[in-house]
């Protein structure tokens, strides 16, 4: 099981901000495919450079789609914050 946390800006009425995925997935790419099956259109929303992924509180900066996942991981989608 993998726990997914989404920012409020991605939330839809039928979707909680935090939920568990019981489908076995081995990478962030597979996780996005599973999320798309559950919430059509979410993969398109996530395909935006303003979103980063953190796994177990560690920001993933390289090889994001291939980053390995295992049961018990917490994946958080984090919007990029820019400032000047």
mmCIF file as gemmi writes it, N, C-alpha and C atoms, coordinates in Angstrom:
data_model
loop_
_atom_site.group_PDB
_atom_site.id
_atom_site.type_symbol
_atom_site.label_atom_id
_atom_site.label_alt_id
_atom_site.label_comp_id
_atom_site.label_asym_id
_atom_site.label_entity_id
_atom_site.label_seq_id
_atom_site.pdbx_PDB_ins_code
_atom_site.Cartn_x
_atom_site.Cartn_y
_atom_site.Cartn_z
_atom_site.occupancy
_atom_site.B_iso_or_equiv
_atom_site.pdbx_formal_charge
_atom_site.auth_seq_id
_atom_site.auth_asym_id
_atom_site.pdbx_PDB_model_num
ATOM 1 N N . UNK Axp A 1 ? 0.838 -1.171 0 1 0 ? 1 A 1
ATOM 2 C CA . UNK Axp A 1 ? 0 0 0 1 0 ? 1 A 1
ATOM 3 C C . UNK Axp A 1 ? 0.888 1.24 0 1 0 ? 1 A 1
ATOM 4 N N . UNK Axp A 2 ? 0.523 2.206 -0.803 1 0 ? 2 A 1
ATOM 5 C CA . UNK Axp A 2 ? 1.232 3.481 -0.887 1 0 ? 2 A 1
ATOM 6 C C . UNK Axp A 2 ? 0.25 4.595 -0.543 1 0 ? 2 A 1
ATOM 7 N N . UNK Axp A 3 ? 0.673 5.506 0.303 1 0 ? 3 A 1
ATOM 8 C CA . UNK Axp A 3 ? -0.154 6.654 0.657 1 0 ? 3 A 1
ATOM 9 C C . UNK Axp A 3 ? 0.198 7.803 -0.273 1 0 ? 3 A 1
ATOM 10 N N . UNK Axp A 4 ? -0.831 8.447 -0.8 1 0 ? 4 A 1
ATOM 11 C CA . UNK Axp A 4 ? -0.657 9.572 -1.721 1 0 ? 4 A 1
ATOM 12 C C . UNK Axp A 4 ? -1.26 10.81 -1.07 1 0 ? 4 A 1
ATOM 13 N N . UNK Axp A 5 ? -0.499 11.893 -1.099 1 0 ? 5 A 1
ATOM 14 C CA . UNK Axp A 5 ? -0.973 13.183 -0.596 1 0 ? 5 A 1
ATOM 15 C C . UNK Axp A 5 ? -0.935 14.187 -1.732 1 0 ? 5 A 1
ATOM 16 N N . UNK Axp A 6 ? -2.058 14.844 -1.961 1 0 ? 6 A 1
ATOM 17 C CA . UNK Axp A 6 ? -2.17 15.819 -3.042 1 0 ? 6 A 1
ATOM 18 C C . UNK Axp A 6 ? -2.381 17.215 -2.475 1 0 ? 6 A 1
ATOM 19 N N . UNK Axp A 7 ? -1.902 18.236 -3.187 1 0 ? 7 A 1
ATOM 20 C CA . UNK Axp A 7 ? -2.185 19.601 -2.741 1 0 ? 7 A 1
ATOM 21 C C . UNK Axp A 7 ? -3.648 19.938 -3.031 1 0 ? 7 A 1
ATOM 22 N N . UNK Axp A 8 ? -4.191 20.863 -2.293 1 0 ? 8 A 1
ATOM 23 C CA . UNK Axp A 8 ? -5.596 21.254 -2.456 1 0 ? 8 A 1
ATOM 24 C C . UNK Axp A 8 ? -5.908 21.688 -3.884 1 0 ? 8 A 1
ATOM 25 N N . UNK Axp A 9 ? -4.933 22.261 -4.576 1 0 ? 9 A 1
ATOM 26 C CA . UNK Axp A 9 ? -5.19 22.746 -5.932 1 0 ? 9 A 1
ATOM 27 C C . UNK Axp A 9 ? -5.466 21.615 -6.926 1 0 ? 9 A 1
ATOM 28 N N . UNK Axp A 10 ? -5.111 20.378 -6.593 1 0 ? 10 A 1
ATOM 29 C CA . UNK Axp A 10 ? -5.398 19.241 -7.464 1 0 ? 10 A 1
ATOM 30 C C . UNK Axp A 10 ? -6.643 18.476 -7.041 1 0 ? 10 A 1
ATOM 31 N N . UNK Axp A 11 ? -7.151 18.772 -5.891 1 0 ? 11 A 1
ATOM 32 C CA . UNK Axp A 11 ? -8.279 18.014 -5.348 1 0 ? 11 A 1
ATOM 33 C C . UNK Axp A 11 ? -9.547 18.236 -6.166 1 0 ? 11 A 1
ATOM 34 N N . UNK Axp A 12 ? -10.29 17.162 -6.292 1 0 ? 12 A 1
ATOM 35 C CA . UNK Axp A 12 ? -11.616 17.2 -6.915 1 0 ? 12 A 1
ATOM 36 C C . UNK Axp A 12 ? -12.625 16.805 -5.844 1 0 ? 12 A 1
ATOM 37 N N . UNK Axp A 13 ? -13.9 17.126 -6.057 1 0 ? 13 A 1
ATOM 38 C CA . UNK Axp A 13 ? -14.898 16.821 -5.011 1 0 ? 13 A 1
ATOM 39 C C . UNK Axp A 13 ? -14.922 15.352 -4.581 1 0 ? 13 A 1
ATOM 40 N N . UNK Axp A 14 ? -14.684 14.438 -5.491 1 0 ? 14 A 1
ATOM 41 C CA . UNK Axp A 14 ? -14.75 13.01 -5.175 1 0 ? 14 A 1
ATOM 42 C C . UNK Axp A 14 ? -13.434 12.454 -4.629 1 0 ? 14 A 1
ATOM 43 N N . UNK Axp A 15 ? -12.462 13.316 -4.436 1 0 ? 15 A 1
ATOM 44 C CA . UNK Axp A 15 ? -11.112 12.88 -4.1 1 0 ? 15 A 1
ATOM 45 C C . UNK Axp A 15 ? -10.649 13.482 -2.771 1 0 ? 15 A 1
ATOM 46 N N . UNK Axp A 16 ? -10.212 12.634 -1.842 1 0 ? 16 A 1
ATOM 47 C CA . UNK Axp A 16 ? -9.639 13.177 -0.608 1 0 ? 16 A 1
ATOM 48 C C . UNK Axp A 16 ? -8.228 13.717 -0.868 1 0 ? 16 A 1
ATOM 49 N N . UNK Axp A 17 ? -7.705 14.507 0.044 1 0 ? 17 A 1
ATOM 50 C CA . UNK Axp A 17 ? -6.346 15.026 -0.108 1 0 ? 17 A 1
ATOM 51 C C . UNK Axp A 17 ? -5.3 13.963 0.195 1 0 ? 17 A 1
ATOM 52 N N . UNK Axp A 18 ? -5.679 12.957 0.964 1 0 ? 18 A 1
ATOM 53 C CA . UNK Axp A 18 ? -4.766 11.86 1.273 1 0 ? 18 A 1
ATOM 54 C C . UNK Axp A 18 ? -5.543 10.558 1.157 1 0 ? 18 A 1
ATOM 55 N N . UNK Axp A 19 ? -4.953 9.603 0.445 1 0 ? 19 A 1
ATOM 56 C CA . UNK Axp A 19 ? -5.608 8.308 0.28 1 0 ? 19 A 1
ATOM 57 C C . UNK Axp A 19 ? -4.56 7.243 0.019 1 0 ? 19 A 1
ATOM 58 N N . UNK Axp A 20 ? -4.978 6 0.144 1 0 ? 20 A 1
ATOM 59 C CA . UNK Axp A 20 ? -4.077 4.871 -0.046 1 0 ? 20 A 1
ATOM 60 C C . UNK Axp A 20 ? -4.349 4.189 -1.377 1 0 ? 20 A 1
ATOM 61 N N . UNK Axp A 21 ? -3.276 3.713 -1.991 1 0 ? 21 A 1
ATOM 62 C CA . UNK Axp A 21 ? -3.338 2.93 -3.219 1 0 ? 21 A 1
ATOM 63 C C . UNK Axp A 21 ? -2.928 1.507 -2.864 1 0 ? 21 A 1
ATOM 64 N N . UNK Axp A 22 ? -3.828 0.575 -3.057 1 0 ? 22 A 1
ATOM 65 C CA . UNK Axp A 22 ? -3.543 -0.823 -2.741 1 0 ? 22 A 1
ATOM 66 C C . UNK Axp A 22 ? -2.977 -1.586 -3.932 1 0 ? 22 A 1
ATOM 67 N N . UNK Axp A 23 ? -3.107 -1.025 -5.132 1 0 ? 23 A 1
ATOM 68 C CA . UNK Axp A 23 ? -2.572 -1.662 -6.333 1 0 ? 23 A 1
ATOM 69 C C . UNK Axp A 23 ? -1.056 -1.647 -6.277 1 0 ? 23 A 1
ATOM 70 N N . UNK Axp A 24 ? -0.397 -2.77 -6.505 1 0 ? 24 A 1
ATOM 71 C CA . UNK Axp A 24 ? 1.067 -2.762 -6.49 1 0 ? 24 A 1
ATOM 72 C C . UNK Axp A 24 ? 1.626 -1.881 -7.618 1 0 ? 24 A 1
ATOM 73 N N . UNK Axp A 25 ? 2.495 -0.972 -7.26 1 0 ? 25 A 1
ATOM 74 C CA . UNK Axp A 25 ? 3.189 -0.124 -8.239 1 0 ? 25 A 1
ATOM 75 C C . UNK Axp A 25 ? 4.665 -0.121 -7.877 1 0 ? 25 A 1
ATOM 76 N N . UNK Axp A 26 ? 5.512 -0.022 -8.886 1 0 ? 26 A 1
ATOM 77 C CA . UNK Axp A 26 ? 6.956 -0.083 -8.654 1 0 ? 26 A 1
ATOM 78 C C . UNK Axp A 26 ? 7.672 1.23 -8.92 1 0 ? 26 A 1
ATOM 79 N N . UNK Axp A 27 ? 6.95 2.231 -9.45 1 0 ? 27 A 1
ATOM 80 C CA . UNK Axp A 27 ? 7.591 3.511 -9.76 1 0 ? 27 A 1
ATOM 81 C C . UNK Axp A 27 ? 6.544 4.619 -9.705 1 0 ? 27 A 1
ATOM 82 N N . UNK Axp A 28 ? 7.017 5.845 -9.713 1 0 ? 28 A 1
ATOM 83 C CA . UNK Axp A 28 ? 6.102 6.978 -9.747 1 0 ? 28 A 1
ATOM 84 C C . UNK Axp A 28 ? 5.299 6.954 -11.041 1 0 ? 28 A 1
ATOM 85 N N . UNK Axp A 29 ? 5.916 6.552 -12.129 1 0 ? 29 A 1
ATOM 86 C CA . UNK Axp A 29 ? 5.197 6.46 -13.404 1 0 ? 29 A 1
ATOM 87 C C . UNK Axp A 29 ? 4.011 5.49 -13.29 1 0 ? 29 A 1
ATOM 88 N N . UNK Axp A 30 ? 4.229 4.335 -12.69 1 0 ? 30 A 1
ATOM 89 C CA . UNK Axp A 30 ? 3.138 3.378 -12.503 1 0 ? 30 A 1
ATOM 90 C C . UNK Axp A 30 ? 2.085 3.929 -11.544 1 0 ? 30 A 1
ATOM 91 N N . UNK Axp A 31 ? 2.526 4.65 -10.535 1 0 ? 31 A 1
ATOM 92 C CA . UNK Axp A 31 ? 1.582 5.265 -9.603 1 0 ? 31 A 1
ATOM 93 C C . UNK Axp A 31 ? 0.684 6.253 -10.331 1 0 ? 31 A 1
ATOM 94 N N . UNK Axp A 32 ? 1.252 7.073 -11.194 1 0 ? 32 A 1
ATOM 95 C CA . UNK Axp A 32 ? 0.455 8.045 -11.948 1 0 ? 32 A 1
ATOM 96 C C . UNK Axp A 32 ? -0.554 7.317 -12.823 1 0 ? 32 A 1
ATOM 97 N N . UNK Axp A 33 ? -0.162 6.212 -13.441 1 0 ? 33 A 1
ATOM 98 C CA . UNK Axp A 33 ? -1.104 5.423 -14.238 1 0 ? 33 A 1
ATOM 99 C C . UNK Axp A 33 ? -2.252 4.892 -13.399 1 0 ? 33 A 1
ATOM 100 N N . UNK Axp A 34 ? -1.946 4.45 -12.189 1 0 ? 34 A 1
ATOM 101 C CA . UNK Axp A 34 ? -2.98 3.958 -11.281 1 0 ? 34 A 1
ATOM 102 C C . UNK Axp A 34 ? -3.899 5.094 -10.842 1 0 ? 34 A 1
ATOM 103 N N . UNK Axp A 35 ? -3.32 6.258 -10.568 1 0 ? 35 A 1
ATOM 104 C CA . UNK Axp A 35 ? -4.131 7.422 -10.194 1 0 ? 35 A 1
ATOM 105 C C . UNK Axp A 35 ? -5.04 7.836 -11.342 1 0 ? 35 A 1
ATOM 106 N N . UNK Axp A 36 ? -4.529 7.766 -12.561 1 0 ? 36 A 1
ATOM 107 C CA . UNK Axp A 36 ? -5.322 8.125 -13.742 1 0 ? 36 A 1
ATOM 108 C C . UNK Axp A 36 ? -6.515 7.187 -13.895 1 0 ? 36 A 1
ATOM 109 N N . UNK Axp A 37 ? -6.3 5.898 -13.631 1 0 ? 37 A 1
ATOM 110 C CA . UNK Axp A 37 ? -7.401 4.933 -13.733 1 0 ? 37 A 1
ATOM 111 C C . UNK Axp A 37 ? -8.488 5.239 -12.699 1 0 ? 37 A 1
ATOM 112 N N . UNK Axp A 38 ? -8.066 5.686 -11.534 1 0 ? 38 A 1
ATOM 113 C CA . UNK Axp A 38 ? -9.025 5.984 -10.459 1 0 ? 38 A 1
ATOM 114 C C . UNK Axp A 38 ? -9.676 7.344 -10.647 1 0 ? 38 A 1
ATOM 115 N N . UNK Axp A 39 ? -8.889 8.324 -11.076 1 0 ? 39 A 1
ATOM 116 C CA . UNK Axp A 39 ? -9.372 9.699 -11.254 1 0 ? 39 A 1
ATOM 117 C C . UNK Axp A 39 ? -8.97 10.204 -12.644 1 0 ? 39 A 1
ATOM 118 N N . UNK Axp A 40 ? -9.777 9.886 -13.661 1 0 ? 40 A 1
ATOM 119 C CA . UNK Axp A 40 ? -9.425 10.283 -15.035 1 0 ? 40 A 1
ATOM 120 C C . UNK Axp A 40 ? -9.119 11.778 -15.137 1 0 ? 40 A 1
ATOM 121 N N . UNK Axp A 41 ? -8.05 12.074 -15.846 1 0 ? 41 A 1
ATOM 122 C CA . UNK Axp A 41 ? -7.613 13.455 -16.039 1 0 ? 41 A 1
ATOM 123 C C . UNK Axp A 41 ? -6.535 13.898 -15.059 1 0 ? 41 A 1
ATOM 124 N N . UNK Axp A 42 ? -6.342 13.15 -13.982 1 0 ? 42 A 1
ATOM 125 C CA . UNK Axp A 42 ? -5.347 13.549 -12.985 1 0 ? 42 A 1
ATOM 126 C C . UNK Axp A 42 ? -3.929 13.469 -13.551 1 0 ? 42 A 1
ATOM 127 N N . UNK Axp A 43 ? -3.655 12.484 -14.374 1 0 ? 43 A 1
ATOM 128 C CA . UNK Axp A 43 ? -2.314 12.367 -14.964 1 0 ? 43 A 1
ATOM 129 C C . UNK Axp A 43 ? -1.993 13.604 -15.794 1 0 ? 43 A 1
ATOM 130 N N . UNK Axp A 44 ? -2.969 14.102 -16.518 1 0 ? 44 A 1
ATOM 131 C CA . UNK Axp A 44 ? -2.767 15.32 -17.314 1 0 ? 44 A 1
ATOM 132 C C . UNK Axp A 44 ? -2.445 16.501 -16.395 1 0 ? 44 A 1
ATOM 133 N N . UNK Axp A 45 ? -3.17 16.597 -15.293 1 0 ? 45 A 1
ATOM 134 C CA . UNK Axp A 45 ? -2.923 17.689 -14.345 1 0 ? 45 A 1
ATOM 135 C C . UNK Axp A 45 ? -1.525 17.594 -13.735 1 0 ? 45 A 1
ATOM 136 N N . UNK Axp A 46 ? -1.08 16.369 -13.474 1 0 ? 46 A 1
ATOM 137 C CA . UNK Axp A 46 ? 0.243 16.17 -12.867 1 0 ? 46 A 1
ATOM 138 C C . UNK Axp A 46 ? 1.383 16.382 -13.856 1 0 ? 46 A 1
ATOM 139 N N . UNK Axp A 47 ? 1.08 16.349 -15.144 1 0 ? 47 A 1
ATOM 140 C CA . UNK Axp A 47 ? 2.101 16.537 -16.178 1 0 ? 47 A 1
ATOM 141 C C . UNK Axp A 47 ? 2.356 18.03 -16.373 1 0 ? 47 A 1
ATOM 142 N N . UNK Axp A 48 ? 2.797 18.66 -15.318 1 0 ? 48 A 1
ATOM 143 C CA . UNK Axp A 48 ? 3.035 20.095 -15.31 1 0 ? 48 A 1
ATOM 144 C C . UNK Axp A 48 ? 4.294 20.34 -14.48 1 0 ? 48 A 1
ATOM 145 N N . UNK Axp A 49 ? 5.153 21.192 -14.974 1 0 ? 49 A 1
ATOM 146 C CA . UNK Axp A 49 ? 6.433 21.416 -14.297 1 0 ? 49 A 1
ATOM 147 C C . UNK Axp A 49 ? 6.285 22.092 -12.942 1 0 ? 49 A 1
ATOM 148 N N . UNK Axp A 50 ? 5.085 22.547 -12.594 1 0 ? 50 A 1
ATOM 149 C CA . UNK Axp A 50 ? 4.945 23.171 -11.269 1 0 ? 50 A 1
ATOM 150 C C . UNK Axp A 50 ? 4.848 22.144 -10.148 1 0 ? 50 A 1
ATOM 151 N N . UNK Axp A 51 ? 4.71 20.854 -10.502 1 0 ? 51 A 1
ATOM 152 C CA . UNK Axp A 51 ? 4.583 19.832 -9.47 1 0 ? 51 A 1
ATOM 153 C C . UNK Axp A 51 ? 5.853 19.015 -9.325 1 0 ? 51 A 1
ATOM 154 N N . UNK Axp A 52 ? 6.241 18.81 -8.087 1 0 ? 52 A 1
ATOM 155 C CA . UNK Axp A 52 ? 7.35 17.928 -7.736 1 0 ? 52 A 1
ATOM 156 C C . UNK Axp A 52 ? 6.797 16.778 -6.912 1 0 ? 52 A 1
ATOM 157 N N . UNK Axp A 53 ? 7.585 15.719 -6.82 1 0 ? 53 A 1
ATOM 158 C CA . UNK Axp A 53 ? 7.187 14.559 -6.032 1 0 ? 53 A 1
ATOM 159 C C . UNK Axp A 53 ? 8.193 14.357 -4.906 1 0 ? 53 A 1
ATOM 160 N N . UNK Axp A 54 ? 7.671 14.051 -3.737 1 0 ? 54 A 1
ATOM 161 C CA . UNK Axp A 54 ? 8.504 13.673 -2.604 1 0 ? 54 A 1
ATOM 162 C C . UNK Axp A 54 ? 8.089 12.271 -2.18 1 0 ? 54 A 1
ATOM 163 N N . UNK Axp A 55 ? 9.07 11.45 -1.867 1 0 ? 55 A 1
ATOM 164 C CA . UNK Axp A 55 ? 8.809 10.104 -1.385 1 0 ? 55 A 1
ATOM 165 C C . UNK Axp A 55 ? 9.405 10.012 0.016 1 0 ? 55 A 1
ATOM 166 N N . UNK Axp A 56 ? 8.547 9.731 0.967 1 0 ? 56 A 1
ATOM 167 C CA . UNK Axp A 56 ? 8.973 9.642 2.373 1 0 ? 56 A 1
ATOM 168 C C . UNK Axp A 56 ? 9.724 10.901 2.807 1 0 ? 56 A 1
ATOM 169 N N . UNK Axp A 57 ? 9.159 12.054 2.456 1 0 ? 57 A 1
ATOM 170 C CA . UNK Axp A 57 ? 9.686 13.372 2.829 1 0 ? 57 A 1
ATOM 171 C C . UNK Axp A 57 ? 10.998 13.744 2.148 1 0 ? 57 A 1
ATOM 172 N N . UNK Axp A 58 ? 11.378 13.021 1.094 1 0 ? 58 A 1
ATOM 173 C CA . UNK Axp A 58 ? 12.583 13.354 0.333 1 0 ? 58 A 1
ATOM 174 C C . UNK Axp A 58 ? 12.173 13.756 -1.075 1 0 ? 58 A 1
ATOM 175 N N . UNK Axp A 59 ? 12.512 14.974 -1.46 1 0 ? 59 A 1
ATOM 176 C CA . UNK Axp A 59 ? 12.173 15.471 -2.785 1 0 ? 59 A 1
ATOM 177 C C . UNK Axp A 59 ? 12.937 14.695 -3.849 1 0 ? 59 A 1
ATOM 178 N N . UNK Axp A 60 ? 12.212 14.22 -4.867 1 0 ? 60 A 1
ATOM 179 C CA . UNK Axp A 60 ? 12.823 13.472 -5.963 1 0 ? 60 A 1
ATOM 180 C C . UNK Axp A 60 ? 13.111 14.466 -7.081 1 0 ? 60 A 1
ATOM 181 N N . UNK Axp A 61 ? 14.379 14.635 -7.42 1 0 ? 61 A 1
ATOM 182 C CA . UNK Axp A 61 ? 14.76 15.641 -8.409 1 0 ? 61 A 1
ATOM 183 C C . UNK Axp A 61 ? 15.229 15.051 -9.73 1 0 ? 61 A 1
ATOM 184 N N . UNK Axp A 62 ? 15.674 13.816 -9.734 1 0 ? 62 A 1
ATOM 185 C CA . UNK Axp A 62 ? 16.181 13.193 -10.966 1 0 ? 62 A 1
ATOM 186 C C . UNK Axp A 62 ? 15.519 11.84 -11.154 1 0 ? 62 A 1
ATOM 187 N N . UNK Axp A 63 ? 15.266 11.503 -12.413 1 0 ? 63 A 1
ATOM 188 C CA . UNK Axp A 63 ? 14.673 10.206 -12.705 1 0 ? 63 A 1
ATOM 189 C C . UNK Axp A 63 ? 13.34 10.016 -12.008 1 0 ? 63 A 1
ATOM 190 N N . UNK Axp A 64 ? 12.557 11.063 -11.976 1 0 ? 64 A 1
ATOM 191 C CA . UNK Axp A 64 ? 11.322 11.064 -11.194 1 0 ? 64 A 1
ATOM 192 C C . UNK Axp A 64 ? 10.403 9.912 -11.59 1 0 ? 64 A 1
ATOM 193 N N . UNK Axp A 65 ? 10.127 9.76 -12.871 1 0 ? 65 A 1
ATOM 194 C CA . UNK Axp A 65 ? 9.17 8.748 -13.309 1 0 ? 65 A 1
ATOM 195 C C . UNK Axp A 65 ? 9.65 7.329 -13 1 0 ? 65 A 1
ATOM 196 N N . UNK Axp A 66 ? 10.944 7.115 -12.985 1 0 ? 66 A 1
ATOM 197 C CA . UNK Axp A 66 ? 11.495 5.785 -12.721 1 0 ? 66 A 1
ATOM 198 C C . UNK Axp A 66 ? 11.82 5.565 -11.242 1 0 ? 66 A 1
ATOM 199 N N . UNK Axp A 67 ? 11.583 6.58 -10.421 1 0 ? 67 A 1
ATOM 200 C CA . UNK Axp A 67 ? 11.914 6.453 -8.999 1 0 ? 67 A 1
ATOM 201 C C . UNK Axp A 67 ? 11.159 5.265 -8.411 1 0 ? 67 A 1
ATOM 202 N N . UNK Axp A 68 ? 11.873 4.344 -7.769 1 0 ? 68 A 1
ATOM 203 C CA . UNK Axp A 68 ? 11.217 3.141 -7.243 1 0 ? 68 A 1
ATOM 204 C C . UNK Axp A 68 ? 10.33 3.435 -6.03 1 0 ? 68 A 1
ATOM 205 N N . UNK Axp A 69 ? 9.242 2.697 -5.965 1 0 ? 69 A 1
ATOM 206 C CA . UNK Axp A 69 ? 8.335 2.777 -4.826 1 0 ? 69 A 1
ATOM 207 C C . UNK Axp A 69 ? 8.169 1.385 -4.242 1 0 ? 69 A 1
ATOM 208 N N . UNK Axp A 70 ? 7.86 1.358 -2.954 1 0 ? 70 A 1
ATOM 209 C CA . UNK Axp A 70 ? 7.578 0.072 -2.314 1 0 ? 70 A 1
ATOM 210 C C . UNK Axp A 70 ? 6.44 0.28 -1.319 1 0 ? 70 A 1
ATOM 211 N N . UNK Axp A 71 ? 5.832 -0.813 -0.938 1 0 ? 71 A 1
ATOM 212 C CA . UNK Axp A 71 ? 4.721 -0.75 -0.006 1 0 ? 71 A 1
ATOM 213 C C . UNK Axp A 71 ? 5.156 -0.021 1.263 1 0 ? 71 A 1
ATOM 214 N N . UNK Axp A 72 ? 4.304 0.869 1.728 1 0 ? 72 A 1
ATOM 215 C CA . UNK Axp A 72 ? 4.591 1.657 2.924 1 0 ? 72 A 1
ATOM 216 C C . UNK Axp A 72 ? 5.087 3.055 2.622 1 0 ? 72 A 1
ATOM 217 N N . UNK Axp A 73 ? 5.455 3.318 1.353 1 0 ? 73 A 1
ATOM 218 C CA . UNK Axp A 73 ? 5.931 4.65 0.989 1 0 ? 73 A 1
ATOM 219 C C . UNK Axp A 73 ? 4.796 5.667 1.05 1 0 ? 73 A 1
ATOM 220 N N . UNK Axp A 74 ? 5.187 6.909 1.31 1 0 ? 74 A 1
ATOM 221 C CA . UNK Axp A 74 ? 4.262 8.045 1.256 1 0 ? 74 A 1
ATOM 222 C C . UNK Axp A 74 ? 4.76 8.937 0.128 1 0 ? 74 A 1
ATOM 223 N N . UNK Axp A 75 ? 3.909 9.164 -0.87 1 0 ? 75 A 1
ATOM 224 C CA . UNK Axp A 75 ? 4.239 10.002 -2.016 1 0 ? 75 A 1
ATOM 225 C C . UNK Axp A 75 ? 3.414 11.268 -1.916 1 0 ? 75 A 1
ATOM 226 N N . UNK Axp A 76 ? 4.101 12.398 -1.915 1 0 ? 76 A 1
ATOM 227 C CA . UNK Axp A 76 ? 3.429 13.678 -1.808 1 0 ? 76 A 1
ATOM 228 C C . UNK Axp A 76 ? 3.708 14.497 -3.068 1 0 ? 76 A 1
ATOM 229 N N . UNK Axp A 77 ? 2.643 15.07 -3.615 1 0 ? 77 A 1
ATOM 230 C CA . UNK Axp A 77 ? 2.773 15.972 -4.763 1 0 ? 77 A 1
ATOM 231 C C . UNK Axp A 77 ? 2.862 17.376 -4.199 1 0 ? 77 A 1
ATOM 232 N N . UNK Axp A 78 ? 3.946 18.065 -4.561 1 0 ? 78 A 1
ATOM 233 C CA . UNK Axp A 78 ? 4.241 19.366 -3.977 1 0 ? 78 A 1
ATOM 234 C C . UNK Axp A 78 ? 4.321 20.409 -5.093 1 0 ? 78 A 1
ATOM 235 N N . UNK Axp A 79 ? 3.498 21.456 -5.016 1 0 ? 79 A 1
ATOM 236 C CA . UNK Axp A 79 ? 3.628 22.531 -6.018 1 0 ? 79 A 1
ATOM 237 C C . UNK Axp A 79 ? 4.909 23.317 -5.785 1 0 ? 79 A 1
ATOM 238 N N . UNK Axp A 80 ? 5.554 23.683 -6.878 1 0 ? 80 A 1
ATOM 239 C CA . UNK Axp A 80 ? 6.763 24.493 -6.817 1 0 ? 80 A 1
ATOM 240 C C . UNK Axp A 80 ? 6.378 25.902 -6.391 1 0 ? 80 A 1
ATOM 241 N N . UNK Axp A 81 ? 7.159 26.458 -5.506 1 0 ? 81 A 1
ATOM 242 C CA . UNK Axp A 81 ? 6.926 27.82 -5.062 1 0 ? 81 A 1
ATOM 243 C C . UNK Axp A 81 ? 8.094 28.661 -5.551 1 0 ? 81 A 1
ATOM 244 N N . UNK Axp A 82 ? 7.779 29.714 -6.269 1 0 ? 82 A 1
ATOM 245 C CA . UNK Axp A 82 ? 8.814 30.599 -6.792 1 0 ? 82 A 1
ATOM 246 C C . UNK Axp A 82 ? 8.712 31.943 -6.092 1 0 ? 82 A 1
ATOM 247 N N . UNK Axp A 83 ? 9.81 32.564 -5.972 1 0 ? 83 A 1
ATOM 248 C CA . UNK Axp A 83 ? 9.806 33.886 -5.34 1 0 ? 83 A 1
ATOM 249 C C . UNK Axp A 83 ? 10.915 34.74 -5.917 1 0 ? 83 A 1
ATOM 250 N N . UNK Axp A 84 ? 10.922 35.928 -5.549 1 0 ? 84 A 1
ATOM 251 C CA . UNK Axp A 84 ? 11.935 36.804 -6.073 1 0 ? 84 A 1
ATOM 252 C C . UNK Axp A 84 ? 12.44 37.76 -5.055 1 0 ? 84 A 1
